[in-house]
Amino acid sequence: MTYGVVDLFCGVGGLTCGFEKAGLTVVAGYDLDATCEYTYSHNNNAKFIHKNIENIDGEEIKKLLRGYDVKILAGCAPCQPFSNHQKDKLNRKKHKNWNLLYQFARLVREVKPQIVSMENVPELAKEQVFIDFINTLKEQNYYVTYKVVNAADYGVPQRRKRLLLLASSEKKIKLIEPTHKKEITVRDVIFGLSHIGAGETNNRDKLHVAASLSKINLERIRYSIPGGTWRDWPEELILNCHKKKTGRSYASVYGRMQWDDVAPTITTQFIGYGTGRFGHPEQDRALTLREGAMLQTFPVNYSFVPEGEEVILKIIARHIGNAVPPRLGEIIGLSIKKHCFK
């Protein structure tokens, strides 16, 4: 049995990488962000197509999937409008990415694949756009299953809750059961990497690079303890915003991770010490790009920048943080194969 996949909103290929590891053939990935092309194409066997989903016609996807026994349309629409990190929650629907799920639904109607896979943040389940997406699938006679899972239960070393949806035109489909009773920890993944300081780059691995820290933030991280908060600091180091009543609940910012726990959700901001609990457990810096990629379960040899080109921290951090963890992609792929073999 052959499996052909088209990956919408493919980014740098986290989902594609996982699908390929599960034994599915990803024919092509579509994304509007041209900066993802090198990483996607260099590391995967699929073709990168730089295109806005609004300009994709179902017929071109049908051509890409022609000849495969099982045709799969998969994707993770950008989650920013639905995320808890979205600052302007009252105007979510005005976000430029709000309607992307409707475009995904349109392509399902036009392509009619046997399998549809979608991954996003849990908050999406509360929105009308998600209900409309499900209704579209049901109107097209798909069996639909969705649930919120903690990626740590499937071998991703993060406390990362995600909404996973699977739909099949043939019969009921579901995600496989959790694969890991014991969580994979930060220690398991990044403990053996070389020691570097804030603002430094490892001379053997240019992705093992840490953002600089200001003098006061260096003082703050030296007082930070793994799993602790800014409340552990001397009074003179605490930010004024945290002294206010409205700032007291933001305890996870300026925090260190713990060796023997999973990492927090790796976001696009993971290289910043002040943007979450992204401080290294013992070194006085935030995570490096390499550490973030490994905690996202990208293979160590996954290349994010061509040989000889400059590493731009913010761009690659965005690529890594926006990606579907390849391990989670593999789990989705294995779920699809199990469903098809039943």
Backbone hydrogen bonds, N-H to C=O, Kabsch-Sander energy under -0.5 kcal/mol:
donor,donor_aa,acceptor,acceptor_aa,energy
4,G,2,T,-0.5
4,G,70,V,-2.9
5,V,25,T,-2.5
6,V,72,I,-2.1
7,D,28,A,-2.5
8,L,6,V,-0.7
8,L,74,A,-3.4
9,F,30,Y,-0.5
10,C,7,D,-0.5
10,C,30,Y,-2.6
13,G,10,C,-2.1
17,C,13,G,-3.0
18,G,14,G,-1.9
19,F,15,L,-2.7
20,E,16,T,-2.7
21,K,17,C,-1.9
22,A,18,G,-1.6
23,G,20,E,-1.1
24,L,19,F,-2.4
25,T,3,Y,-2.0
26,V,24,L,-0.7
27,V,5,V,-2.6
27,V,25,T,-0.7
28,A,5,V,-1.0
29,G,47,K,-2.8
30,Y,7,D,-2.5
31,D,49,I,-2.0
34,A,32,L,-0.9
36,C,33,D,-1.7
37,E,34,A,-1.5
40,Y,36,C,-2.6
41,S,37,E,-2.8
42,H,38,Y,-3.0
43,N,39,T,-1.5
44,N,40,Y,-1.2
47,K,27,V,-1.9
49,I,29,G,-3.1
49,I,47,K,-0.5
50,H,48,F,-0.5
51,K,31,D,-1.2
51,K,49,I,-1.0
55,N,52,N,-2.2
56,I,53,I,-1.4
60,E,57,D,-1.0
61,I,57,D,-1.1
62,K,58,G,-2.3
63,K,59,E,-1.9
64,L,60,E,-1.6
65,L,61,I,-1.9
66,R,62,K,-0.5
66,R,63,K,-0.7
68,Y,65,L,-1.7
70,V,2,T,-2.5
71,K,69,D,-0.5
72,I,4,G,-2.8
72,I,70,V,-0.5
73,L,115,I,-2.4
74,A,6,V,-2.5
74,A,72,I,-0.5
75,G,117,S,-1.3
76,C,8,L,-0.9
82,F,79,C,-1.7
83,S,79,C,-1.4
86,Q,83,S,-1.5
87,K,85,H,-0.5
89,K,87,K,-1.4
91,N,88,D,-1.0
92,R,89,K,-1.0
94,K,91,N,-1.7
95,H,92,R,-2.1
98,W,95,H,-1.8
100,L,97,N,-1.4
101,L,98,W,-0.6
102,Y,99,N,-0.7
103,Q,99,N,-1.3
104,F,100,L,-2.0
105,A,101,L,-2.3
106,R,102,Y,-2.0
107,L,103,Q,-2.0
108,V,104,F,-1.9
109,R,105,A,-2.1
110,E,106,R,-2.0
111,V,107,L,-2.9
112,K,108,V,-2.5
114,Q,71,K,-1.1
115,I,71,K,-2.0
116,V,167,A,-2.4
117,S,73,L,-2.1
118,M,165,L,-2.3
119,E,75,G,-1.3
120,N,163,L,-2.1
124,L,121,V,-1.6
125,A,122,P,-1.6
126,K,123,E,-1.6
127,E,124,L,-2.1
130,F,127,E,-0.8
131,I,127,E,-1.6
132,D,128,Q,-2.9
133,F,129,V,-1.6
134,I,130,F,-2.5
135,N,131,I,-2.5
136,T,132,D,-2.2
137,L,133,F,-2.0
138,K,134,I,-2.6
139,E,135,N,-2.5
140,Q,136,T,-1.3
141,N,138,K,-1.8
142,Y,137,L,-2.2
143,Y,168,S,-3.4
144,V,142,Y,-0.6
145,T,166,L,-2.7
147,K,164,L,-2.0
149,V,147,K,-0.5
149,V,162,R,-2.9
151,A,149,V,-0.7
151,A,160,R,-3.3
153,D,150,N,-2.3
154,Y,151,A,-1.8
155,G,152,A,-1.3
156,V,151,A,-1.9
158,Q,156,V,-2.3
159,R,263,A,-2.6
160,R,158,Q,-1.5
161,K,159,R,-0.6
162,R,149,V,-2.6
163,L,120,N,-3.3
164,L,147,K,-2.8
164,L,162,R,-0.6
165,L,118,M,-3.0
166,L,145,T,-2.9
167,A,116,V,-2.3
168,S,143,Y,-2.2
169,S,114,Q,-2.2
179,T,153,D,-1.0
180,H,153,D,-2.4
181,K,179,T,-0.5
183,E,181,K,-0.5
186,V,261,D,-2.5
187,R,259,W,-2.8
189,V,185,T,-1.1
189,V,186,V,-0.6
190,I,186,V,-2.6
191,F,187,R,-1.2
193,L,190,I,-1.6
198,A,284,D,-0.6
199,G,210,A,-0.5
199,G,211,A,-0.7
200,E,197,G,-1.9
202,N,205,D,-0.5
202,N,208,H,-2.2
208,H,205,D,-1.7
209,V,207,L,-1.9
210,A,200,E,-2.4
218,L,214,S,-2.1
219,E,215,K,-1.6
220,R,216,I,-2.2
221,I,217,N,-2.6
222,R,218,L,-1.5
223,Y,219,E,-1.0
223,Y,220,R,-0.8
224,S,220,R,-0.6
224,S,221,I,-0.6
227,G,256,R,-2.0
228,G,225,I,-2.8
232,D,229,T,-1.9
233,W,230,W,-1.6
237,L,234,P,-2.0
238,I,234,P,-0.7
238,I,235,E,-1.0
242,H,239,L,-0.8
243,K,239,L,-0.8
243,K,240,N,-0.8
244,K,240,N,-0.8
247,G,244,K,-1.1
248,R,244,K,-0.7
248,R,245,K,-0.8
250,Y,247,G,-1.1
251,A,249,S,-1.9
254,Y,273,Y,-0.9
254,Y,276,G,-0.6
255,G,252,S,-0.8
255,G,276,G,-1.2
256,R,225,I,-0.6
257,M,279,G,-2.8
261,D,258,Q,-1.3
263,A,157,P,-2.3
267,T,265,T,-0.7
270,F,267,T,-1.3
272,G,269,Q,-2.2
273,Y,271,I,-0.5
275,T,272,G,-1.3
276,G,273,Y,-0.6
278,F,276,G,-1.8
279,G,255,G,-2.6
280,H,285,R,-2.9
285,R,283,Q,-2.1
287,L,270,F,-0.7
287,L,278,F,-1.4
289,L,209,V,-1.2
290,R,207,L,-2.0
292,G,288,T,-2.4
293,A,289,L,-2.5
294,M,290,R,-2.4
295,L,291,E,-2.5
296,Q,292,G,-1.3
297,T,294,M,-1.4
298,F,293,A,-2.6
302,Y,299,P,-1.9
309,E,306,P,-2.1
312,I,310,E,-0.7
313,L,311,V,-0.8
316,I,312,I,-2.2
317,A,313,L,-2.6
318,R,314,K,-1.9
319,H,315,I,-2.2
320,I,316,I,-2.6
321,G,317,A,-2.9
322,N,318,R,-2.1
323,A,319,H,-0.6
323,A,320,I,-0.8
328,L,325,P,-1.0
329,G,325,P,-2.0
330,E,326,P,-2.5
331,I,327,R,-2.0
332,I,328,L,-2.1
333,G,329,G,-2.5
334,L,330,E,-2.8
335,S,331,I,-2.0
336,I,332,I,-2.0
337,K,333,G,-2.2
338,K,334,L,-2.4
339,H,335,S,-2.1
340,C,336,I,-2.2
341,F,337,K,-1.6
342,K,338,K,-0.7
342,K,339,H,-0.7
